[in-house]
Amino acid sequence: MSKKYFMATWLTKWDPEDNMLWESSGKKIAWRTLTITTITLMFSFATWFMMSAIVVKLPGIGFKFSTGQLFWLAAMPGLAGGTLRIVHTFLLPIYGTRHVITFATLIKLIPCIGIGLAVMNPSTPFWVFMVLAFTCGFGGGDFSSYMPSTNLFFPKRLKGTALGIQAGIGNFGVSLAQFMTPALLGIALYGAAETLTKVNPKTKEVLGTSQIYLQNAAFWYIPLLILMTILCWWFLRSVPIKASFKEQLDIFKTKHTWFCTITYMMTFGAFSGLSASFPLMMRSLYSGFEGAPDPLKYAFYGPLIGSASRVIFGFVSDKTGGAILTTITGIGLITGCTLLITMGLVAPTSMEQFPMFVTVMLGLFFFTGMGNAATFRQYPIIFGHNPRQAAGVIGWTAAIAAYGPFIFSTIIGAVIGATGKATNFFYGLIAFAAIATWINWYYYNRRGCERPS
């Protein structure tokens, strides 16, 4: 690679707080970067949650996987996404936005092609699906490069807005995966159709059959990912803020990194965890009742509401500050979980409880979206003395919270498998939300707190 080509990758000068530079060229570069990376981030989330939409249909087309195995398939992208986010936390200051985002977009072709082929053969073994589910984590891992990148491109007065737009629209990818899956099942795009058999889970009576193309849920991303890879390489550039891996480890020397990790686990951990487990939770808790609905008809509404809430409160947090909104989020989550338990919605006795179950769950998604916007407004302020550290903390907290799908899906699956209901899981979520909310209020929200944000 020539020196001239390398220099074309890195911006020679960048300071978004310099108003003259911002107005002359910085604004155009920043918003162009945000537009392209936000679109690719949406496909990252769609790829990450692709398996959560597909697993609901696997038993109906001949795959003999148990309920526990299905929850593991929904959980595995979360395990991979969290682990790969830890890696991505340190990539940006070494390789820059252009190289990292371009490669991250291209590599998502692996799960899209692999899963599309796997679902076409009912004899595909479980371990192959587990490997492919892990590769879905490529779409979850790169978030810890996207958000630190956006943080570097915008001035402080616009960080909440920019991060809210990117993360919120990016989160729409979850709904995109869960909405497009049923929408494309009846269209012959590639390969042969599979026979979907609907069975009464109690009586095992066959209720009917239909022809679907489940491979479409994976294959339709392929041309879009190729297009976005080309656009990323052509239009993206990198901010000249560099640091070695060792230098970046300084973020772990402050307690606020760990406090931010806890609060973001409450917000994004809950959003991603509930997004991954919502379809299977509906299937596990309510499919035994007469008139049980198709989970995918409702599942995408949760991530959709959470994503929209994140976009809206990105703007709001720039006006109110993030800390107060994070506190409200915690209170909202505690209240919602309490309603799920006390009203018996996660230990149902009839389909009459289903509408209220969906309503309360959508409320939880709304509050997680608010909290996601609020926390990412807080972190650049809490670490405002060091933009590189702020970017690193954003990447790290996002990495740990990305374990949400793995943690939620495995625990919910185990709890339902052992008790037939999800009550004990939501007791645990109440306890964790209470701890995270107190930390946020004490250190960042109350009068005279250590780092108001």
DRENDO-1510 file (C-alpha; in Angstrom, 1 decimal, always signed):
<recs>
REC; n; res; u; v; w
REC; 1; MET; +0.0; +0.0; +0.0 .
REC; 2; SER; +1.5; +3.3; -1.0 .
REC; 3; LYS; +2.0; +6.2; +1.4 .
REC; 4; LYS; -0.3; +8.4; -0.7 .
REC; 5; TYR; -3.1; +5.8; -0.5 .
REC; 6; PHE; -2.6; +5.4; +3.2 .
REC; 7; MET; -2.8; +9.1; +3.8 .
REC; 8; ALA; -6.1; +9.1; +1.9 .
REC; 9; THR; -7.6; +6.9; +4.6 .
REC; 10; TRP; -6.7; +9.2; +7.5 .
REC; 11; LEU; -8.0; +12.8; +7.8 .
REC; 12; THR; -4.9; +15.0; +8.2 .
REC; 13; LYS; -6.6; +17.3; +10.7 .
REC; 14; TRP; -9.7; +16.8; +12.8 .
REC; 15; ASP; -11.2; +18.8; +15.7 .
REC; 16; PRO; -15.0; +19.0; +15.8 .
REC; 17; GLU; -14.9; +21.6; +18.5 .
REC; 18; ASP; -13.2; +24.0; +16.1 .
REC; 19; ASN; -16.2; +25.9; +14.7 .
REC; 20; MET; -14.4; +27.2; +11.7 .
REC; 21; LEU; -13.2; +23.7; +10.7 .
REC; 22; TRP; -16.6; +22.3; +11.5 .
REC; 23; GLU; -18.5; +24.7; +9.3 .
REC; 24; SER; -16.1; +24.6; +6.4 .
REC; 25; SER; -15.7; +20.8; +6.0 .
REC; 26; GLY; -16.1; +18.9; +9.2 .
REC; 27; LYS; -19.9; +19.0; +9.3 .
REC; 28; LYS; -20.2; +17.5; +5.8 .
REC; 29; ILE; -17.7; +14.7; +6.6 .
REC; 30; ALA; -19.3; +13.9; +9.9 .
REC; 31; TRP; -22.8; +13.6; +8.6 .
REC; 32; ARG; -21.7; +11.7; +5.5 .
REC; 33; THR; -19.9; +9.2; +7.8 .
REC; 34; LEU; -22.9; +9.0; +10.1 .
REC; 35; THR; -25.3; +8.3; +7.2 .
REC; 36; ILE; -23.2; +5.4; +5.7 .
REC; 37; THR; -22.2; +3.8; +9.0 .
REC; 38; THR; -25.8; +4.0; +10.4 .
REC; 39; ILE; -27.2; +2.1; +7.3 .
REC; 40; THR; -24.5; -0.6; +7.7 .
REC; 41; LEU; -25.1; -0.7; +11.5 .
REC; 42; MET; -28.8; -1.5; +10.8 .
REC; 43; PHE; -27.7; -4.5; +8.8 .
REC; 44; SER; -25.3; -5.5; +11.5 .
REC; 45; PHE; -28.2; -5.7; +14.0 .
REC; 46; ALA; -30.4; -7.5; +11.5 .
REC; 47; THR; -27.6; -10.1; +11.0 .
REC; 48; TRP; -27.1; -10.4; +14.7 .
REC; 49; PHE; -30.8; -11.1; +15.4 .
REC; 50; MET; -31.4; -13.1; +12.3 .
REC; 51; MET; -31.3; -16.4; +14.1 .
REC; 52; SER; -33.8; -15.3; +16.8 .
REC; 53; ALA; -36.4; -15.0; +14.0 .
REC; 54; ILE; -35.4; -18.1; +12.2 .
REC; 55; VAL; -35.4; -20.5; +15.2 .
REC; 56; VAL; -39.1; -20.1; +15.7 .
REC; 57; LYS; -39.8; -21.8; +12.4 .
REC; 58; LEU; -37.2; -24.6; +12.5 .
REC; 59; PRO; -39.3; -27.2; +14.3 .
REC; 60; GLY; -42.1; -26.7; +11.8 .
REC; 61; ILE; -39.9; -27.6; +8.8 .
REC; 62; GLY; -38.5; -30.8; +10.2 .
REC; 63; PHE; -35.7; -29.9; +12.6 .
REC; 64; LYS; -35.8; -32.0; +15.7 .
REC; 65; PHE; -34.3; -29.5; +18.1 .
REC; 66; SER; -35.5; -29.3; +21.7 .
REC; 67; THR; -36.8; -26.0; +23.3 .
REC; 68; GLY; -33.5; -25.8; +25.2 .
REC; 69; GLN; -31.5; -26.1; +21.9 .
REC; 70; LEU; -33.7; -23.4; +20.3 .
REC; 71; PHE; -33.0; -21.0; +23.1 .
REC; 72; TRP; -29.3; -21.8; +22.8 .
REC; 73; LEU; -29.4; -20.9; +19.1 .
REC; 74; ALA; -31.0; -17.6; +20.0 .
REC; 75; ALA; -28.4; -17.1; +22.7 .
REC; 76; MET; -25.2; -17.9; +20.8 .
REC; 77; PRO; -25.1; -14.7; +18.7 .
REC; 78; GLY; -25.2; -12.8; +22.0 .
REC; 79; LEU; -22.2; -14.7; +23.3 .
REC; 80; ALA; -20.3; -14.0; +20.1 .
REC; 81; GLY; -21.4; -10.4; +19.8 .
REC; 82; GLY; -20.3; -9.6; +23.3 .
REC; 83; THR; -16.9; -11.3; +22.9 .
REC; 84; LEU; -16.3; -9.7; +19.5 .
REC; 85; ARG; -17.3; -6.3; +20.9 .
REC; 86; ILE; -14.4; -6.5; +23.4 .
REC; 87; VAL; -12.1; -7.0; +20.4 .
REC; 88; HIS; -13.7; -4.1; +18.5 .
REC; 89; THR; -13.3; -1.8; +21.5 .
REC; 90; PHE; -9.6; -1.6; +20.7 .
REC; 91; LEU; -9.6; -1.7; +16.9 .
REC; 92; LEU; -10.6; +1.8; +16.0 .
REC; 93; PRO; -7.6; +3.7; +17.3 .
REC; 94; ILE; -5.3; +1.2; +15.5 .
REC; 95; TYR; -6.9; +0.7; +12.1 .
REC; 96; GLY; -9.4; +3.6; +11.8 .
REC; 97; THR; -13.0; +3.9; +10.7 .
REC; 98; ARG; -12.6; +3.1; +7.0 .
REC; 99; HIS; -10.8; -0.2; +7.4 .
REC; 100; VAL; -12.7; -1.5; +10.4 .
REC; 101; ILE; -16.2; -0.7; +9.2 .
REC; 102; THR; -15.5; -1.9; +5.6 .
REC; 103; PHE; -14.2; -5.3; +6.8 .
REC; 104; ALA; -16.9; -5.6; +9.4 .
REC; 105; THR; -19.6; -5.1; +6.7 .
REC; 106; LEU; -18.0; -7.6; +4.3 .
REC; 107; ILE; -17.6; -10.4; +6.9 .
REC; 108; LYS; -21.3; -10.6; +7.6 .
REC; 109; LEU; -21.7; -12.4; +4.4 .
REC; 110; ILE; -20.5; -15.6; +6.2 .
REC; 111; PRO; -23.6; -16.1; +8.4 .
REC; 112; CYS; -26.0; -14.9; +5.7 .
REC; 113; ILE; -24.8; -17.4; +3.2 .
REC; 114; GLY; -24.2; -20.2; +5.7 .
REC; 115; ILE; -27.6; -20.0; +7.5 .
REC; 116; GLY; -29.4; -19.7; +4.2 .
REC; 117; LEU; -27.9; -23.0; +3.0 .
REC; 118; ALA; -28.3; -24.8; +6.4 .
REC; 119; VAL; -32.1; -24.2; +6.7 .
REC; 120; MET; -32.6; -25.8; +3.3 .
REC; 121; ASN; -31.5; -29.2; +4.7 .
REC; 122; PRO; -33.4; -30.6; +7.7 .
REC; 123; SER; -30.6; -33.0; +8.4 .
REC; 124; THR; -28.1; -30.2; +9.1 .
REC; 125; PRO; -26.8; -31.1; +12.6 .
REC; 126; PHE; -27.3; -28.9; +15.6 .
REC; 127; TRP; -23.5; -28.1; +16.0 .
REC; 128; VAL; -23.5; -26.6; +12.5 .
REC; 129; PHE; -26.3; -24.3; +13.5 .
REC; 130; MET; -24.4; -23.4; +16.7 .
REC; 131; VAL; -21.3; -22.4; +14.6 .
REC; 132; LEU; -23.4; -20.3; +12.2 .
REC; 133; ALA; -25.3; -18.7; +15.1 .
REC; 134; PHE; -21.9; -17.7; +16.5 .
REC; 135; THR; -21.0; -16.1; +13.2 .
REC; 136; CYS; -24.2; -14.0; +13.5 .
REC; 137; GLY; -22.2; -12.3; +16.3 .
REC; 138; PHE; -20.1; -10.6; +13.6 .
REC; 139; GLY; -23.1; -8.3; +13.3 .
REC; 140; GLY; -23.2; -7.7; +17.1 .
REC; 141; GLY; -19.5; -7.2; +17.6 .
REC; 142; ASP; -18.9; -4.3; +15.3 .
REC; 143; PHE; -21.1; -1.9; +17.3 .
REC; 144; SER; -18.1; -1.2; +19.6 .
REC; 145; SER; -16.4; +0.3; +16.6 .
REC; 146; TYR; -19.4; +2.2; +15.2 .
REC; 147; MET; -20.3; +4.2; +18.3 .
REC; 148; PRO; -16.7; +5.2; +19.3 .
REC; 149; SER; -16.2; +6.3; +15.7 .
REC; 150; THR; -19.3; +8.5; +15.7 .
REC; 151; ASN; -18.3; +9.9; +19.1 .
REC; 152; LEU; -15.0; +11.1; +17.5 .
REC; 153; PHE; -16.7; +12.8; +14.5 .
REC; 154; PHE; -19.1; +15.1; +16.4 .
REC; 155; PRO; -18.8; +18.0; +18.8 .
REC; 156; LYS; -20.1; +17.6; +22.4 .
REC; 157; ARG; -23.3; +19.6; +21.7 .
REC; 158; LEU; -24.3; +17.1; +19.0 .
REC; 159; LYS; -23.0; +13.8; +20.5 .
REC; 160; GLY; -26.3; +12.8; +22.1 .
REC; 161; THR; -28.2; +13.5; +18.8 .
REC; 162; ALA; -25.6; +11.7; +16.6 .
REC; 163; LEU; -25.2; +8.7; +18.9 .
REC; 164; GLY; -29.0; +8.5; +19.4 .
REC; 165; ILE; -29.6; +8.6; +15.6 .
REC; 166; GLN; -27.0; +6.0; +14.8 .
REC; 167; ALA; -27.8; +3.5; +17.6 .
REC; 168; GLY; -31.5; +4.0; +17.3 .
REC; 169; ILE; -31.7; +3.5; +13.6 .
REC; 170; GLY; -29.1; +0.8; +13.9 .
REC; 171; ASN; -31.4; -0.9; +16.4 .
REC; 172; PHE; -34.2; -1.0; +13.8 .
REC; 173; GLY; -32.2; -3.8; +12.3 .
REC; 174; VAL; -33.6; -6.1; +15.0 .
REC; 175; SER; -37.1; -5.3; +13.9 .
REC; 176; LEU; -36.0; -5.5; +10.3 .
REC; 177; ALA; -34.9; -9.1; +10.8 .
REC; 178; GLN; -38.0; -10.1; +12.7 .
REC; 179; PHE; -40.3; -8.3; +10.3 .
REC; 180; MET; -38.8; -9.4; +7.0 .
REC; 181; THR; -38.5; -13.0; +8.0 .
REC; 182; PRO; -42.3; -13.7; +7.8 .
REC; 183; ALA; -42.7; -11.2; +5.0 .
REC; 184; LEU; -40.4; -13.1; +2.7 .
REC; 185; LEU; -41.3; -16.7; +3.6 .
REC; 186; GLY; -43.8; -17.0; +0.8 .
REC; 187; ILE; -41.6; -15.6; -2.0 .
REC; 188; ALA; -39.6; -17.9; -4.2 .
REC; 189; LEU; -36.2; -16.1; -4.4 .
REC; 190; TYR; -33.8; -19.0; -4.3 .
REC; 191; GLY; -33.9; -22.8; -3.7 .
REC; 192; ALA; -36.8; -25.1; -3.1 .
REC; 193; ALA; -39.7; -24.5; -0.7 .
REC; 194; GLU; -39.9; -26.3; +2.7 .
REC; 195; THR; -43.1; -27.7; +4.1 .
REC; 196; LEU; -44.1; -25.9; +7.3 .
REC; 197; THR; -46.3; -28.1; +9.6 .
REC; 198; LYS; -48.3; -26.4; +12.3 .
REC; 199; VAL; -48.9; -28.7; +15.3 .
REC; 200; ASN; -50.9; -28.3; +18.5 .
REC; 201; PRO; -48.2; -28.4; +21.2 .
REC; 202; LYS; -50.5; -30.1; +23.7 .
REC; 203; THR; -52.3; -32.7; +21.5 .
REC; 204; LYS; -49.7; -33.0; +18.8 .
REC; 205; GLU; -52.5; -32.8; +16.3 .
REC; 206; VAL; -51.5; -31.5; +12.9 .
REC; 207; LEU; -53.4; -28.3; +12.2 .
REC; 208; GLY; -52.2; -27.7; +8.7 .
REC; 209; THR; -49.3; -27.3; +6.3 .
REC; 210; SER; -47.9; -24.6; +4.1 .
REC; 211; GLN; -45.0; -24.0; +1.8 .
REC; 212; ILE; -42.3; -21.5; +2.9 .
REC; 213; TYR; -38.8; -20.4; +1.8 .
REC; 214; LEU; -37.0; -20.0; +5.2 .
REC; 215; GLN; -33.7; -19.4; +3.4 .
REC; 216; ASN; -35.0; -16.0; +2.3 .
REC; 217; ALA; -34.6; -14.8; +5.8 .
REC; 218; ALA; -30.8; -15.0; +5.4 .
REC; 219; PHE; -30.2; -14.6; +1.6 .
REC; 220; TRP; -31.9; -11.3; +1.1 .
REC; 221; TYR; -29.1; -9.4; +2.9 .
REC; 222; ILE; -26.3; -10.6; +0.5 .
REC; 223; PRO; -26.6; -8.0; -2.3 .
REC; 224; LEU; -27.2; -5.2; +0.3 .
REC; 225; LEU; -24.1; -6.1; +2.2 .
REC; 226; ILE; -22.0; -6.2; -0.9 .
REC; 227; LEU; -23.2; -2.7; -1.9 .
REC; 228; MET; -22.6; -1.2; +1.5 .
REC; 229; THR; -19.1; -2.7; +1.6 .
REC; 230; ILE; -18.2; -0.8; -1.6 .
REC; 231; LEU; -19.7; +2.4; -0.3 .
REC; 232; CYS; -17.8; +2.1; +3.0 .
REC; 233; TRP; -14.5; +1.7; +1.3 .
REC; 234; TRP; -15.2; +4.5; -1.1 .
REC; 235; PHE; -16.6; +7.2; +1.2 .
REC; 236; LEU; -15.4; +6.6; +4.7 .
REC; 237; ARG; -12.2; +8.2; +6.2 .
REC; 238; SER; -10.6; +7.8; +9.6 .
REC; 239; VAL; -10.1; +10.3; +12.5 .
REC; 240; PRO; -6.3; +10.6; +13.3 .
REC; 241; ILE; -6.6; +9.6; +17.0 .
REC; 242; LYS; -4.4; +6.6; +17.5 .
REC; 243; ALA; -3.4; +4.6; +20.5 .
REC; 244; SER; -1.8; +1.2; +21.0 .
REC; 245; PHE; -3.7; -1.6; +22.7 .
REC; 246; LYS; -1.7; -1.1; +25.9 .
REC; 247; GLU; -2.4; +2.7; +26.0 .
REC; 248; GLN; -6.1; +2.0; +25.7 .
REC; 249; LEU; -6.2; -0.1; +28.9 .
REC; 250; ASP; -6.1; +3.0; +31.0 .
REC; 251; ILE; -10.0; +3.1; +30.9 .
REC; 252; PHE; -10.0; +0.2; +33.4 .
REC; 253; LYS; -8.3; +2.1; +36.1 .
REC; 254; THR; -11.3; +4.3; +36.9 .
REC; 255; LYS; -14.4; +3.1; +38.8 .
REC; 256; HIS; -16.6; +5.1; +36.4 .
REC; 257; THR; -15.9; +2.6; +33.6 .
REC; 258; TRP; -17.4; -0.2; +35.7 .
REC; 259; PHE; -20.3; +1.9; +36.8 .
REC; 260; CYS; -21.1; +2.8; +33.2 .
REC; 261; THR; -20.8; -0.9; +32.3 .
REC; 262; ILE; -23.5; -1.7; +34.9 .
REC; 263; THR; -25.9; +1.0; +33.7 .
REC; 264; TYR; -25.5; +0.1; +30.1 .
REC; 265; MET; -26.1; -3.5; +30.9 .
REC; 266; MET; -29.4; -2.4; +32.4 .
REC; 267; THR; -30.4; -0.5; +29.3 .
REC; 268; PHE; -28.9; -2.1; +26.2 .
REC; 269; GLY; -28.4; -5.5; +27.9 .
REC; 270; ALA; -32.1; -5.6; +28.6 .
REC; 271; PHE; -33.0; -4.3; +25.1 .
REC; 272; SER; -30.9; -6.9; +23.2 .
REC; 273; GLY; -31.7; -9.7; +25.7 .
REC; 274; LEU; -35.4; -9.2; +25.4 .
REC; 275; SER; -35.2; -8.7; +21.6 .
REC; 276; ALA; -33.5; -12.1; +21.3 .
REC; 277; SER; -35.8; -14.0; +23.7 .
REC; 278; PHE; -39.2; -12.3; +23.1 .
REC; 279; PRO; -40.2; -14.6; +20.2 .
REC; 280; LEU; -39.3; -17.8; +21.9 .
REC; 281; MET; -40.7; -16.6; +25.2 .
REC; 282; MET; -44.1; -16.1; +23.5 .
REC; 283; ARG; -43.9; -19.5; +21.9 .
REC; 284; SER; -42.9; -21.2; +25.2 .
REC; 285; LEU; -45.4; -19.5; +27.5 .
REC; 286; TYR; -48.4; -19.2; +25.2 .
REC; 287; SER; -48.2; -21.7; +22.4 .
REC; 288; GLY; -50.1; -24.3; +24.5 .
REC; 289; PHE; -53.3; -22.4; +24.5 .
REC; 290; GLU; -56.0; -22.6; +21.8 .
REC; 291; GLY; -55.7; -19.7; +19.4 .
REC; 292; ALA; -52.0; -19.1; +20.1 .
REC; 293; PRO; -50.6; -16.5; +17.7 .
REC; 294; ASP; -47.5; -16.7; +15.5 .
REC; 295; PRO; -44.8; -15.0; +17.7 .
REC; 296; LEU; -43.2; -13.3; +14.7 .
REC; 297; LYS; -46.4; -11.3; +14.2 .
REC; 298; TYR; -45.7; -9.5; +17.4 .
REC; 299; ALA; -41.9; -9.9; +18.1 .
REC; 300; PHE; -40.7; -7.1; +15.8 .
REC; 301; TYR; -42.8; -4.5; +17.6 .
REC; 302; GLY; -40.6; -4.6; +20.7 .
REC; 303; PRO; -37.3; -3.8; +19.0 .
REC; 304; LEU; -39.1; -1.3; +16.8 .
REC; 305; ILE; -40.5; +0.7; +19.8 .
REC; 306; GLY; -37.1; +0.4; +21.6 .
REC; 307; SER; -35.3; +1.7; +18.5 .
REC; 308; ALA; -37.7; +4.6; +17.9 .
REC; 309; SER; -37.5; +5.5; +21.6 .
REC; 310; ARG; -33.7; +5.6; +21.4 .
REC; 311; VAL; -33.8; +8.0; +18.4 .
REC; 312; ILE; -36.3; +10.3; +20.1 .
REC; 313; PHE; -34.5; +10.4; +23.4 .
REC; 314; GLY; -31.2; +11.0; +21.8 .
REC; 315; PHE; -32.5; +14.5; +21.0 .
REC; 316; VAL; -34.2; +14.9; +24.4 .
REC; 317; SER; -31.0; +13.9; +26.3 .
REC; 318; ASP; -29.0; +16.7; +24.6 .
REC; 319; LYS; -31.5; +19.1; +26.3 .
REC; 320; THR; -32.1; +17.4; +29.7 .
REC; 321; GLY; -28.9; +15.5; +30.2 .
REC; 322; GLY; -28.7; +11.7; +30.3 .
REC; 323; ALA; -28.6; +10.9; +34.0 .
REC; 324; ILE; -32.2; +11.8; +34.8 .
REC; 325; LEU; -33.5; +9.7; +31.8 .
REC; 326; THR; -31.4; +6.7; +32.9 .
REC; 327; THR; -32.9; +7.0; +36.4 .
REC; 328; ILE; -36.4; +7.1; +34.9 .
REC; 329; THR; -35.5; +4.1; +32.7 .
REC; 330; GLY; -34.6; +2.0; +35.8 .
REC; 331; ILE; -37.8; +2.9; +37.5 .
REC; 332; GLY; -39.8; +2.0; +34.4 .
REC; 333; LEU; -38.1; -1.4; +34.1 .
REC; 334; ILE; -38.7; -2.2; +37.7 .
REC; 335; THR; -42.3; -1.3; +37.4 .
REC; 336; GLY; -42.8; -3.3; +34.2 .
REC; 337; CYS; -41.2; -6.4; +35.6 .
REC; 338; THR; -43.3; -6.1; +38.7 .
REC; 339; LEU; -46.5; -6.0; +36.6 .
REC; 340; LEU; -45.4; -9.1; +34.6 .
REC; 341; ILE; -45.0; -11.0; +37.9 .
REC; 342; THR; -47.9; -9.8; +39.9 .
REC; 343; MET; -50.4; -10.1; +37.0 .
REC; 344; GLY; -49.2; -13.6; +36.2 .
REC; 345; LEU; -48.3; -12.7; +32.6 .
REC; 346; VAL; -45.1; -14.8; +32.6 .
REC; 347; ALA; -46.9; -17.7; +34.2 .
REC; 348; PRO; -50.1; -17.6; +32.1 .
REC; 349; THR; -53.2; -19.7; +32.6 .
REC; 350; SER; -55.1; -18.6; +29.4 .
REC; 351; MET; -54.7; -16.7; +26.2 .
REC; 352; GLU; -56.7; -13.8; +27.8 .
REC; 353; GLN; -53.5; -12.7; +29.4 .
REC; 354; PHE; -51.6; -12.5; +26.1 .
REC; 355; PRO; -52.6; -8.9; +25.1 .
REC; 356; MET; -51.5; -7.5; +28.5 .
REC; 357; PHE; -48.2; -9.6; +28.3 .
REC; 358; VAL; -47.4; -8.0; +24.9 .
REC; 359; THR; -48.4; -4.5; +26.2 .
REC; 360; VAL; -46.1; -4.6; +29.2 .
REC; 361; MET; -43.3; -6.1; +27.2 .
REC; 362; LEU; -43.5; -3.3; +24.7 .
REC; 363; GLY; -43.4; -0.9; +27.7 .
REC; 364; LEU; -40.1; -2.5; +28.7 .
REC; 365; PHE; -38.7; -2.0; +25.2 .
REC; 366; PHE; -39.7; +1.7; +25.3 .
REC; 367; PHE; -37.8; +2.3; +28.5 .
REC; 368; THR; -34.7; +0.4; +27.3 .
REC; 369; GLY; -34.7; +2.7; +24.3 .
REC; 370; MET; -34.8; +5.7; +26.5 .
REC; 371; GLY; -32.0; +4.4; +28.6 .
REC; 372; ASN; -29.8; +3.5; +25.6 .
REC; 373; ALA; -30.0; +7.1; +24.3 .
REC; 374; ALA; -29.5; +8.5; +27.8 .
REC; 375; THR; -26.4; +6.5; +28.7 .
REC; 376; PHE; -24.6; +7.2; +25.5 .
REC; 377; ARG; -25.2; +10.9; +26.1 .
REC; 378; GLN; -23.7; +10.5; +29.6 .
REC; 379; TYR; -20.5; +8.7; +28.8 .
REC; 380; PRO; -18.9; +11.4; +26.7 .
REC; 381; ILE; -19.6; +13.8; +29.5 .
REC; 382; ILE; -18.4; +11.6; +32.3 .
REC; 383; PHE; -15.1; +11.1; +30.4 .
REC; 384; GLY; -15.2; +14.5; +28.7 .
REC; 385; HIS; -11.6; +15.3; +29.7 .
REC; 386; ASN; -10.3; +12.6; +27.3 .
REC; 387; PRO; -12.2; +11.9; +24.0 .
REC; 388; ARG; -10.2; +8.8; +23.3 .
REC; 389; GLN; -11.1; +7.4; +26.7 .
REC; 390; ALA; -14.7; +8.3; +26.1 .
REC; 391; ALA; -14.7; +6.4; +22.9 .
REC; 392; GLY; -13.0; +3.4; +24.6 .
REC; 393; VAL; -15.6; +3.3; +27.4 .
REC; 394; ILE; -18.5; +3.5; +24.9 .
REC; 395; GLY; -16.9; +0.5; +23.1 .
REC; 396; TRP; -16.3; -1.5; +26.3 .
REC; 397; THR; -19.7; -0.9; +27.8 .
REC; 398; ALA; -21.4; -1.8; +24.5 .
REC; 399; ALA; -19.3; -5.0; +24.5 .
REC; 400; ILE; -20.4; -6.2; +27.9 .
REC; 401; ALA; -24.0; -5.3; +27.3 .
REC; 402; ALA; -24.0; -7.3; +24.1 .
REC; 403; TYR; -23.9; -10.4; +26.2 .
REC; 404; GLY; -27.6; -9.6; +26.9 .
REC; 405; PRO; -29.0; -12.0; +24.3 .
REC; 406; PHE; -26.8; -14.8; +25.6 .
REC; 407; ILE; -27.6; -14.1; +29.3 .
REC; 408; PHE; -31.3; -13.5; +28.8 .
REC; 409; SER; -31.9; -16.4; +26.4 .
REC; 410; THR; -30.0; -19.0; +28.4 .
REC; 411; ILE; -31.5; -18.0; +31.7 .
REC; 412; ILE; -35.0; -17.6; +30.5 .
REC; 413; GLY; -34.7; -21.0; +28.6 .
REC; 414; ALA; -33.4; -22.7; +31.8 .
REC; 415; VAL; -36.1; -21.1; +34.0 .
REC; 416; ILE; -39.0; -22.0; +31.7 .
REC; 417; GLY; -37.6; -25.5; +31.2 .
REC; 418; ALA; -37.4; -26.1; +35.0 .
REC; 419; THR; -40.6; -24.3; +36.1 .
REC; 420; GLY; -42.8; -23.8; +33.0 .
REC; 421; LYS; -42.8; -20.0; +33.6 .
REC; 422; ALA; -40.4; -17.1; +33.6 .
REC; 423; THR; -41.3; -15.5; +36.9 .
REC; 424; ASN; -37.9; -16.1; +38.6 .
REC; 425; PHE; -36.0; -14.5; +35.8 .
REC; 426; PHE; -37.9; -11.2; +36.1 .
REC; 427; TYR; -37.3; -11.2; +39.9 .
REC; 428; GLY; -33.6; -11.2; +39.1 .
REC; 429; LEU; -34.0; -8.5; +36.5 .
REC; 430; ILE; -35.8; -6.3; +39.1 .
REC; 431; ALA; -32.9; -6.7; +41.6 .
REC; 432; PHE; -30.3; -5.9; +38.9 .
REC; 433; ALA; -32.2; -2.8; +37.7 .
REC; 434; ALA; -32.5; -1.5; +41.3 .
REC; 435; ILE; -28.7; -1.7; +41.8 .
REC; 436; ALA; -28.0; -0.1; +38.4 .
REC; 437; THR; -30.5; +2.7; +39.0 .
REC; 438; TRP; -29.1; +3.5; +42.4 .
REC; 439; ILE; -25.5; +3.7; +41.0 .
REC; 440; ASN; -26.7; +6.1; +38.3 .
REC; 441; TRP; -28.6; +8.3; +40.7 .
REC; 442; TYR; -25.9; +8.4; +43.3 .
REC; 443; TYR; -22.9; +9.2; +41.1 .
REC; 444; TYR; -24.4; +11.0; +38.1 .
REC; 445; ASN; -27.9; +12.3; +38.9 .
REC; 446; ARG; -28.4; +13.5; +42.5 .
REC; 447; ARG; -27.7; +17.0; +43.6 .
REC; 448; GLY; -23.9; +17.3; +44.3 .
REC; 449; CYS; -23.1; +14.0; +42.6 .
REC; 450; GLU; -19.5; +13.2; +41.6 .
REC; 451; ARG; -19.9; +13.6; +37.8 .
REC; 452; PRO; -23.3; +15.1; +36.8 .
REC; 453; SER; -24.2; +14.1; +33.3 .
</recs>
